[in-house]
Amino acid sequence: MTGGPTSGASRLLRAGMGTAAVGLLLIYNSVGTGTDFGAEDGRPVPPAATASAVPGPAGAADADAASRTPALGRAKPTRLRIPQIAVDAPFTELTVNPAGQLDAPPPNDKNLVGWYRDGVTPGERGSAVLAGHVDTTTGPAVFLLLSFLQPGNKVEVSREDGTVAVFSVDSVETFAKNAFPDAKVYGRTPDAQLRLITCGGAYDKKQRDYLNNVVVFAHLESSHPG
């Protein structure tokens, strides 16, 4: 996952984001070989936190999910820990640039995780989205081993309010970037969930980009004081 030539900045993830939660609000992110990701093809950038924080009518399955662990209030993430793959990294807030693209984490810091500051915070109801490099021009990066996570592994997010949100991995899946399942990854959820995304698969020398995305799906299992 560290192979392949580099062009300019770092090799980043590319992920399409589709319908998030309410009405016409859509999510779209993509990270290519440059330093930005966002509405490169004219689709909207990620919506504000209220979008995926408001679920639609819940069926029995949704009600069960919503009640398994109460969602937390809004609080910015400060640190990500995934013991199984030796991740211990601070967060950087991702913003939208003048071109309408969501900036990626800085390519010169290999141990940094990005979170869109106007999106759902980890622990809130909805799908909080975290993005990280698999590698950079200088070598392996924070999400190098993301694809090795297994169901039941824990993901811990320290939050600005002093709580630690503990997520349990449900699945780890790989999707072709040209067939990214927007609704599955970014659709509304009745409970607090987490998506961790990075690049994966083969490296295309012509496109100077990886062909796939690795996505970790996880749900809030518990929380405790930091």
KOLLUMVO-194971 format. One record per residue: x, y negated, z negated of N, C-alpha, C in turn; residue in one letter. Coordinates in pm, whole numbers, plus 32768, in hexadecimal, padded with zeros to 4 digits. Atoms other than C-alpha are relative to their C-alpha. Example, Ala and Ser with C-alpha at 12.3 -4.5 7.8 and 13.67 -1.06 7.14 Angstrom:
<<8059,8077,8000>,<84CE,81C2,7CF4>,<805A,7F88,8000>,A>
<<7FAE,8077,8006>,<8557,806A,7D36>,<7FB3,7F93,7FB7>,S>
//
This chain:
<<8051,8079,8000>,<8000,8000,8000>,<8055,7F82,8000>,M>
<<7FAB,8074,7FFD>,<812A,7F1F,7FF6>,<8043,7FF0,8086>,T>
<<7FBB,8005,7F81>,<819A,7F69,8157>,<7FC5,7F99,805D>,G>
<<8031,805B,7F9B>,<8171,7E96,828C>,<8045,7F7C,7FFA>,G>
<<7FBB,8080,7FFA>,<8210,7D52,8301>,<7FAB,7F93,7FC6>,P>
<<8045,8070,803D>,<81B3,7C06,826D>,<8006,7F88,805D>,T>
<<8001,8078,7FAE>,<8150,7AC5,831D>,<7FDC,7F89,7FA9>,S>
<<801B,8079,804C>,<816D,7976,826D>,<7FE9,801D,7F6F>,G>
<<8020,7FEB,808C>,<80BB,799B,8124>,<7FFD,8093,7FE1>,A>
<<8006,7F74,8024>,<8051,7AE6,8095>,<7F91,8047,8049>,S>
<<806C,7FB2,7FC7>,<7F78,7C00,8112>,<7F93,8009,7F96>,R>
<<806D,8009,8060>,<7E29,7BD5,806C>,<7F8C,8056,8029>,L>
<<8075,7FAF,7FE2>,<7CD9,7C7E,8061>,<7F9F,7FB7,805A>,L>
<<806B,8038,7FAF>,<7BC1,7C4B,8157>,<7F80,804A,7FDE>,R>
<<807C,7FBE,8027>,<7A64,7C90,80DD>,<7F8B,7FAB,8028>,A>
<<807B,8046,7FE2>,<7917,7C2D,816C>,<7FA6,8004,7F87>,G>
<<805F,8003,806E>,<7819,7BC1,8069>,<7F77,7FDD,8036>,M>
<<8086,8013,7FCA>,<76A8,7BDA,80B0>,<7F9F,7FCE,7F9A>,G>
<<806C,8034,8053>,<755D,7B99,8003>,<801E,8017,7F6E>,T>
<<7FDE,7FF6,808D>,<7595,7B52,7E94>,<7F86,8016,7FAB>,A>
<<806C,7FEC,805E>,<7450,7B1D,7DE0>,<7F7E,7FBF,8028>,A>
<<807F,8047,7FF7>,<7350,7A17,7E30>,<7FF2,7FBC,8088>,V>
<<8020,8047,7F86>,<72AE,799D,7F70>,<806B,800D,8069>,G>
<<7F9E,8001,7F94>,<73A9,7935,8076>,<808E,7FF6,7FCF>,L>
<<7F79,800A,8035>,<74D3,792A,7F8D>,<804F,807A,8029>,L>
<<7FAA,7F95,7FD2>,<75EB,79F9,8023>,<8089,7FEF,7FC2>,L>
<<7F75,8005,802C>,<7748,7A52,7FB4>,<8055,802F,8074>,I>
<<7FA2,7FCE,7F9C>,<7865,7A6C,80A6>,<808D,7FD8,7FDA>,Y>
<<7F73,8019,8019>,<79D7,7A8A,8064>,<8051,804E,8064>,N>
<<7FA1,7FAF,7FB6>,<7AF4,7AF5,813C>,<8089,7FC8,7FE9>,S>
<<7F77,802A,800F>,<7C65,7AEA,8106>,<8050,8042,806D>,V>
<<7FB0,7FCA,7F94>,<7D48,7B15,822D>,<8093,7FF6,7FE2>,G>
<<7F6F,8008,8013>,<7EB9,7AE3,8260>,<802C,7F76,7FD6>,T>
<<7FDC,8086,802A>,<7EAD,7976,8202>,<7FEF,7FED,7F6C>,G>
<<800B,801C,808F>,<7E78,78CA,80B7>,<7F71,7FE5,7FD5>,T>
<<808A,801E,8021>,<7D00,789A,80C8>,<7FA5,8076,801B>,D>
<<806A,7FA4,7FDB>,<7BC8,796D,80C4>,<7F7C,7FBD,7FE9>,F>
<<8080,8042,800B>,<7A64,7904,80F8>,<7FB4,8006,8082>,G>
<<805B,7FFF,7F8F>,<7975,78A1,8208>,<8049,7FE7,8083>,A>
<<7FB2,8011,7F87>,<7A63,78D1,8328>,<7FAA,8007,807E>,E>
<<8054,7FF4,7F8B>,<7948,792B,8415>,<7F7E,7FB3,7FF1>,D>
<<8074,8055,8011>,<784F,782D,8397>,<7F9C,802E,7F99>,G>
<<805D,7FD1,8067>,<779E,7900,8293>,<801E,7FB8,7F7C>,R>
<<7FEF,804F,807A>,<776A,7868,813A>,<806E,8033,7FA5>,P>
<<7FA1,7FDB,8069>,<786C,7866,8027>,<7FB0,8034,7F8A>,V>
<<804B,7FC9,8071>,<7811,7908,7ED9>,<7FA5,7F98,7FBE>,P>
<<805D,805D,803F>,<76E1,786C,7E30>,<8023,7FE9,7F6E>,P>
<<7FEB,801C,808D>,<76D0,77DE,7CD5>,<7FD5,8075,7FAA>,A>
<<8018,7F8F,805B>,<76B3,78BF,7BA6>,<7F6E,8025,7FF5>,A>
<<808E,7FE5,8014>,<753A,789E,7B93>,<7FC9,805D,806A>,T>
<<8035,7FAC,7F94>,<7511,795A,7CDB>,<7FF2,8091,7FD6>,A>
<<8008,7F73,8023>,<7569,7AB7,7C68>,<7FDE,8016,7F6E>,S>
<<8027,7FF1,808C>,<750A,7A70,7B01>,<7F6A,8013,7FF2>,A>
<<8091,7FF3,8006>,<7399,7A84,7B5B>,<7FD6,8078,8052>,V>
<<8025,7F89,7FB5>,<732E,7BE5,7BB8>,<7F70,7FFA,8031>,P>
<<8088,7FF5,7FD1>,<71F7,7C3E,7C79>,<7FB1,805B,7FA5>,G>
<<8053,7FA7,8052>,<70DB,7D15,7BF4>,<8048,8084,7FE4>,P>
<<7FB5,7F88,8025>,<716D,7E3D,7B39>,<7FA5,807A,7FFD>,A>
<<8044,7F81,800B>,<70FE,7FA2,7B69>,<8032,8048,7F84>,G>
<<7FD8,7FB4,8075>,<7134,80B5,7A6A>,<8098,800C,7FF8>,A>
<<7F6E,7FF1,7FFF>,<729E,80EC,7AD6>,<8043,7F7D,7FDC>,A>
<<7FC7,8082,801F>,<72E5,7F77,7ACA>,<7FEF,7FDF,7F6C>,D>
<<8019,801C,808D>,<7248,7F5B,7972>,<8061,804F,7FA8>,A>
<<7FA1,7FAF,804D>,<7320,8077,78F2>,<808B,7FC3,8006>,D>
<<7F7C,803A,7FF1>,<7457,7FD4,797D>,<800C,7F7F,7FB0>,A>
<<7FFC,8081,8044>,<73FD,7E81,78F0>,<8007,800F,7F69>,A>
<<8005,7FEF,8091>,<73CA,7F10,7794>,<8076,804D,7FC7>,S>
<<7F97,7FAA,8036>,<74FE,7FEC,777B>,<8069,7FB1,7FB2>,R>
<<7FA9,8059,804B>,<75DC,7ECA,770F>,<7FD4,7F72,801E>,T>
<<802E,8089,7FE7>,<755A,7D67,76E1>,<806C,7FAD,8043>,P>
<<7FA2,8059,7FBE>,<75FA,7C6A,77C7>,<802D,7F92,7FA0>,A>
<<7FC8,806A,8052>,<76D4,7B5D,772F>,<7FDE,7F78,803C>,L>
<<8011,8087,7FCC>,<76B9,79E6,7751>,<8073,7FDB,805C>,G>
<<7F99,802C,7FA4>,<778A,7922,7844>,<807E,7FD6,7FB5>,R>
<<7F7F,8026,8039>,<78FC,7906,77EB>,<806C,8025,8064>,A>
<<7F99,7FE8,7F9C>,<7A28,78E7,78CE>,<805E,8072,7FD6>,K>
<<7F9F,7F97,801F>,<7B12,7A12,78E5>,<808B,7FC6,7FEF>,P>
<<7F79,8032,8018>,<7C71,79DE,7861>,<806D,8067,801A>,T>
<<7F9A,7F9A,7FEA>,<7D23,7B2B,787F>,<7FBE,8085,8024>,R>
<<8030,7F7E,7FD4>,<7CF2,7C7B,792A>,<8063,806C,7FD6>,L>
<<7FAB,7F8F,8027>,<7D73,7DC1,789A>,<7FC1,8082,8032>,R>
<<802B,7F7B,7FD4>,<7D58,7F17,793E>,<8070,8060,7FD9>,I>
<<7F92,7FAD,8034>,<7E2D,8005,786C>,<802C,8070,805E>,P>
<<7FDF,7F8B,7FAE>,<7E1D,8129,7961>,<805E,7FDF,8073>,Q>
<<7FA8,8025,7F91>,<7ED2,8067,7A72>,<805D,7F8D,7FDA>,I>
<<7F9F,8060,8036>,<7FA4,7F83,7993>,<7FE8,7F71,802F>,A>
<<8021,808B,7FDD>,<7EEC,7E42,79EE>,<7FED,7FB0,7F80>,V>
<<800F,805F,806F>,<7F0F,7D25,78F6>,<801E,7F77,803D>,D>
<<7FEB,8078,7FAE>,<7EDA,7BE0,79B0>,<7FA1,7F90,7FDB>,A>
<<8057,8074,8015>,<7E53,7A82,7983>,<7FAB,7FE5,807B>,P>
<<8058,8024,7F92>,<7D43,79ED,7A5A>,<8024,7F78,8038>,F>
<<8000,8083,7FC3>,<7D45,78D1,7B4D>,<7F75,7FE9,803A>,T>
<<8084,8020,7FCA>,<7C08,781F,7BB8>,<800C,7FE7,8096>,E>
<<8003,8013,7F71>,<7BB9,7830,7D29>,<7F97,7F97,8023>,L>
<<805A,806C,7FD9>,<7B1C,7702,7DCC>,<7FF0,7FFE,8098>,T>
<<8017,8010,7F71>,<7A97,76A1,7F20>,<8050,7F88,8032>,V>
<<7FAE,806B,7FCA>,<7B84,75D1,7FF4>,<7FB1,7FA9,8061>,N>
<<8049,805A,7FA5>,<7B26,74B3,80E1>,<7FCC,8043,807F>,P>
<<802B,7FB9,7F87>,<7B06,75AB,8201>,<7F8B,805E,7FE4>,A>
<<806E,7FA8,8022>,<79F7,7665,8144>,<802A,808E,7FE3>,G>
<<7FCD,7F7B,801D>,<7AD4,778E,80F0>,<8023,800B,7F6D>,Q>
<<7FDE,7FE8,808B>,<7B06,7828,7F9C>,<8094,8021,7FF8>,L>
<<7F70,7FEB,800C>,<7C74,780D,7F3F>,<801E,8084,7FBB>,D>
<<7FD3,7F82,803D>,<7D29,7950,7EEB>,<8060,7FE2,7F8E>,A>
<<7F9A,8014,8068>,<7E0B,7981,7DBC>,<8084,7FD9,8041>,P>
<<7F7F,802A,7FC8>,<7F60,78DE,7DF5>,<8056,8079,8026>,P>
<<7FB3,7F8D,7FD2>,<803D,79CA,7EC1>,<8089,800E,7FBD>,P>
<<7F7C,7FFA,803E>,<8174,7975,7DF9>,<7FFB,8038,7F71>,N>
<<800E,7FC5,8086>,<80EB,7A11,7CB7>,<7FC3,808A,8011>,D>
<<802D,7F77,7FEA>,<80D0,7B8A,7CC6>,<7FA5,8034,7F91>,K>
<<804F,7FD0,8071>,<8027,7BAC,7B73>,<7F94,7F9C,7FDC>,N>
<<8069,8062,8012>,<7EF4,7AD6,7B99>,<7F80,8034,8041>,L>
<<8081,7FD4,7FCD>,<7D82,7B26,7BC6>,<7FA9,7F86,8018>,V>
<<8055,8071,7FDF>,<7C8E,7A3C,7C6F>,<7F6E,8019,7FDD>,G>
<<8090,7FFD,801D>,<7B2A,79ED,7C05>,<7FC4,7F7D,8031>,W>
<<8042,8078,7FCD>,<7A3E,78FD,7CB8>,<7FBA,7FB9,7F8E>,Y>
<<802A,8043,807B>,<79FA,77F9,7BAF>,<7F6C,7FDB,7FFC>,R>
<<808F,801E,7FFF>,<7894,77B0,7C1F>,<7FAB,807E,800C>,D>
<<8049,7F82,7FFA>,<7836,7920,7C2A>,<7FDF,8036,7F77>,G>
<<8020,7FBC,807D>,<77BD,7A11,7B22>,<8080,801C,7FB2>,V>
<<7F8B,7FE0,8053>,<78B0,7A35,7A00>,<7FF5,8092,7FD3>,T>
<<8004,7F74,802C>,<7911,7B99,7997>,<7FB7,800E,7F7A>,P>
<<8052,7FED,8078>,<780E,7C0B,789A>,<7F76,7FC5,800F>,G>
<<8084,8035,7FE2>,<76F1,7B38,7920>,<7FB1,8064,8054>,E>
<<8052,7FAE,7FA8>,<75CD,7BE0,79CB>,<801F,7FDE,8091>,R>
<<7FDB,8013,7F76>,<7624,7C11,7B36>,<8086,8043,801D>,G>
<<7F81,7FC3,7FD8>,<775A,7C7E,7BF3>,<806E,7F98,8001>,S>
<<7F8D,8059,8003>,<7894,7BC4,7B90>,<806B,8038,805D>,A>
<<7FA2,7FD3,7F9B>,<7998,7BD3,7CA3>,<808C,7FCE,7FE1>,V>
<<7F74,801F,8018>,<7B0F,7BE1,7C64>,<8052,802C,8078>,L>
<<7FAD,7FE0,7F8C>,<7C12,7BDB,7D7B>,<8093,7FF5,7FDC>,A>
<<7F70,8003,801B>,<7D84,7C29,7D72>,<804F,8037,8075>,G>
<<7FA8,7FCF,7F98>,<7EA7,7C69,7E59>,<8028,8091,7FE6>,H>
<<7FC6,7F7A,800B>,<7F18,7DCC,7E9D>,<8098,7FF7,8007>,V>
<<7F72,801E,7FF9>,<806E,7D44,7EF8>,<8013,7F74,8038>,D>
<<7FE0,8083,7FCA>,<811A,7C02,7F5D>,<8083,800C,804D>,T>
<<7F82,7FFF,7FB5>,<824E,7B9F,8022>,<8075,8032,7FAC>,T>
<<7F90,7FD8,8057>,<8322,7BF5,7EF4>,<7FED,8089,7FC1>,T>
<<8010,7F79,8034>,<8293,7D4B,7EA5>,<7F77,801C,7FC9>,G>
<<8082,7FD6,8037>,<8178,7E00,7DED>,<7FC2,7F94,7FA9>,P>
<<8047,8065,804E>,<806E,7D2A,7D4A>,<7F9B,8040,7FA2>,A>
<<8052,7FD9,8072>,<7F68,7D3E,7C39>,<7FA2,8074,801C>,V>
<<8061,7F96,7FE2>,<7E6E,7E23,7CEA>,<803A,806F,8056>,F>
<<7FBF,7F97,7FB1>,<7F6A,7F10,7D88>,<7FC1,8089,7FE9>,L>
<<802F,7F7A,8024>,<7EDD,803F,7CCF>,<7F69,8006,7FE9>,L>
<<8090,8006,8019>,<7D6F,7FDB,7CCF>,<7FB8,807D,8030>,L>
<<8045,7F8C,7FC5>,<7D0B,8102,7DAA>,<8010,807E,7FAC>,S>
<<7FE8,7F8A,8053>,<7D8D,81F6,7CA2>,<7FA6,8006,7F86>,F>
<<805D,7FFC,8071>,<7C85,819A,7BA1>,<7F9A,8071,8013>,L>
<<805F,7F91,8000>,<7B90,82AD,7B44>,<7F82,7FD9,7FB1>,Q>
<<8079,801A,804E>,<7A27,82A8,7AC7>,<8019,8016,7F6A>,P>
<<7FEA,7FF8,8090>,<7A28,8269,7953>,<8075,7FAE,7FCF>,G>
<<7F92,8058,8028>,<7B67,819B,7952>,<7FC9,7F7A,7FD2>,N>
<<8030,807D,8038>,<7B47,8056,7894>,<8047,7F87,803C>,K>
<<7FCE,8082,7FD1>,<7B71,7EF2,7911>,<7FD9,7F99,7F98>,V>
<<801B,805F,806B>,<7B90,7DE7,7806>,<8018,7F72,8031>,E>
<<7FF5,808C,7FD9>,<7B50,7C78,7847>,<7FF2,7FA9,7F83>,V>
<<8006,8060,806E>,<7BA9,7B7E,7738>,<7FBF,7F81,8034>,S>
<<804E,8074,7FD6>,<7AC6,7A4F,7742>,<801C,7F88,7FA7>,R>
<<7FE1,807E,8043>,<7AE4,78E5,76DD>,<7FB5,7FEF,7F7D>,E>
<<804E,800D,807B>,<79DA,790E,75CE>,<8034,805B,7F91>,D>
<<7FC5,7FAC,8067>,<7AB9,7A02,7510>,<7FD3,8090,8004>,G>
<<802B,7F75,7FF5>,<7A08,7B40,757D>,<8051,8048,806B>,T>
<<7FC3,7FAA,7F9B>,<7A95,7C62,7642>,<7F90,8057,8039>,V>
<<8064,7FAE,7FBB>,<79A9,7CFD,7741>,<8044,807F,8032>,A>
<<7FC5,7F7F,7FDA>,<79F3,7E6F,7772>,<7FA6,8042,8068>,V>
<<804A,7FC3,7F92>,<7987,7F05,78BE>,<802E,8090,8013>,F>
<<7FE0,7F76,7FE0>,<797A,8073,791B>,<7FF5,8013,8098>,S>
<<7FFE,7FEC,7F70>,<79D8,80D4,7A7E>,<7F98,8069,8027>,V>
<<8063,7FA4,7FCB>,<78BB,8177,7B3D>,<8035,804A,807B>,D>
<<7FCB,7FC3,7F87>,<7967,81B5,7C89>,<806B,7FA7,803C>,S>
<<7F9A,8048,7FB4>,<7A89,8150,7D67>,<7FEC,8028,8092>,V>
<<8020,7FE2,7F74>,<7A3A,8134,7ED8>,<8054,7FAB,805E>,E>
<<7FB4,8046,7F99>,<7AEF,80D0,8015>,<7FA6,7FE9,8079>,T>
<<8054,8024,7F8F>,<7A42,801A,8130>,<8053,7FBF,806E>,F>
<<7FC2,8046,7F91>,<7AB2,7FB0,8289>,<7FD6,7F6E,7FFC>,A>
<<8020,808D,8008>,<7AC5,7E37,8296>,<7F9A,7FD4,8068>,K>
<<805F,8024,7F98>,<79FD,7E2F,83D6>,<7F78,8042,7FEB>,N>
<<8081,7FC1,8020>,<78E3,7EF6,8332>,<7FE9,7FF6,7F69>,A>
<<800A,8012,8091>,<78DF,7E66,81D3>,<7F6F,7FFC,7FD5>,F>
<<808D,7FF8,802C>,<7799,7EBC,8118>,<7FDC,7F90,7FA0>,P>
<<801B,8076,8052>,<773A,7D63,809E>,<7F9B,8018,7F91>,D>
<<806B,7FEE,8062>,<75F7,7DC6,7FF1>,<802A,805C,7F8E>,A>
<<7FD5,7FA1,8067>,<7695,7EEA,7F39>,<8061,7FC0,7F9E>,K>
<<7F99,803B,8056>,<77B6,7E1F,7EB4>,<7FCE,7F84,7FB8>,V>
<<8024,8082,8037>,<7711,7CCF,7E7A>,<7F6B,7FED,7FE8>,Y>
<<808F,800C,8018>,<759D,7D1A,7E59>,<7FE1,7FE6,7F6E>,G>
<<802B,801E,8088>,<74D8,7CB8,7D26>,<8009,807C,7FA7>,R>
<<7FFD,7F93,8061>,<74FE,7D8D,7BEE>,<7FB3,7FD6,7F84>,T>
<<804F,8022,8075>,<741E,7D9E,7AB9>,<8053,7FF4,7F81>,P>
<<7FA9,8004,8075>,<7546,7DBA,79CD>,<8084,7FBD,8025>,D>
<<7F7E,803F,7FE9>,<76A8,7D36,79AB>,<805F,8065,8042>,A>
<<7FA6,7FA8,7FB7>,<778F,7DD1,7AAB>,<807B,7FB5,802E>,Q>
<<7F80,8038,7FD7>,<78EA,7D9A,7B32>,<8029,803F,8084>,L>
<<7FC6,7FD0,7F83>,<7989,7DB8,7C8A>,<8090,7FCF,8005>,R>
<<7F73,8023,7FF0>,<7B01,7DC1,7CB3>,<8028,8026,808E>,L>
<<7FE8,7FEB,7F72>,<7B7C,7D9F,7E18>,<808F,7FE0,8026>,I>
<<7F7D,801A,7FC8>,<7CC6,7DBB,7ECD>,<8007,8041,8089>,T>
<<7FED,7FC0,7F7E>,<7D53,7E33,8019>,<801F,8094,7FF0>,C>
<<7FE0,7F72,8002>,<7D80,7F9E,8073>,<800A,8036,808D>,G>
<<7FF7,7FC0,7F7E>,<7DB2,8094,818B>,<807F,7FDE,804A>,G>
<<7F8B,8018,7FAC>,<7EA3,8072,82AB>,<8013,7F6A,8019>,A>
<<7FE0,808B,7FE0>,<7F52,7F2F,8302>,<8009,7FF2,8097>,Y>
<<8002,8017,7F70>,<7F0B,7EAD,8460>,<8066,7F94,8022>,D>
<<7F96,805F,7FE0>,<8046,7E0A,84E7>,<7FD1,7F92,805F>,K>
<<8031,8063,7FA1>,<7F8A,7D5C,85FE>,<7FAC,7F96,7FBB>,K>
<<8055,805E,8049>,<7E86,7CC2,8519>,<8045,7FC4,7F87>,Q>
<<7FB8,802A,8079>,<7F83,7C9A,83FF>,<7FA3,8001,7F88>,R>
<<8061,7FF4,806D>,<7E81,7D15,830C>,<7FE4,8094,7FE6>,D>
<<802C,7F78,801E>,<7E0E,7E50,825B>,<7F76,8016,803D>,Y>
<<807D,7FE1,7FBB>,<7CE8,7F02,82FC>,<7F8B,8014,7FA2>,L>
<<806A,7FDE,805E>,<7C25,7F56,81C0>,<8001,7FA6,7F85>,N>
<<8008,8039,8086>,<7BB2,7ECE,8073>,<7FE8,806F,7F9C>,N>
<<801C,7FA9,8072>,<7BC0,7F8C,7F2C>,<7FA8,7FB2,7FA1>,V>
<<805D,8042,805B>,<7A9B,7F38,7E4A>,<7FE6,805B,7F87>,V>
<<8020,7FBA,807C>,<7A77,7FA3,7CE0>,<7F7A,7FCC,7FCD>,V>
<<8083,8020,8038>,<7912,7FAB,7C5C>,<8002,8024,7F6B>,F>
<<8000,7FE4,8090>,<78EC,7F8E,7AE2>,<7F8A,7FB9,7FBF>,A>
<<806D,803F,804B>,<77DF,7F39,79E2>,<802D,7FE0,7F74>,H>
<<7FE0,8027,8089>,<77EC,7E8E,7890>,<7FD9,806E,7FA0>,L>
<<8018,7F94,805F>,<780D,7F98,7785>,<7FF1,7FCC,7F72>,E>
<<8003,8036,8089>,<784B,7ECA,764C>,<804B,7F7C,7FFE>,S>
<<7FB1,8079,8014>,<78E2,7D8D,75C4>,<8029,7FF9,7F6E>,S>
<<7FD0,8010,808A>,<79A5,7D2D,748E>,<8050,7F80,7FF4>,H>
<<7FB0,8078,8012>,<7A5B,7C06,73F6>,<808F,8017,8033>,P>
<<7F7A,7FF6,7FC8>,<7BAA,7BBE,7499>,<806B,8001,7F96>,G>
//
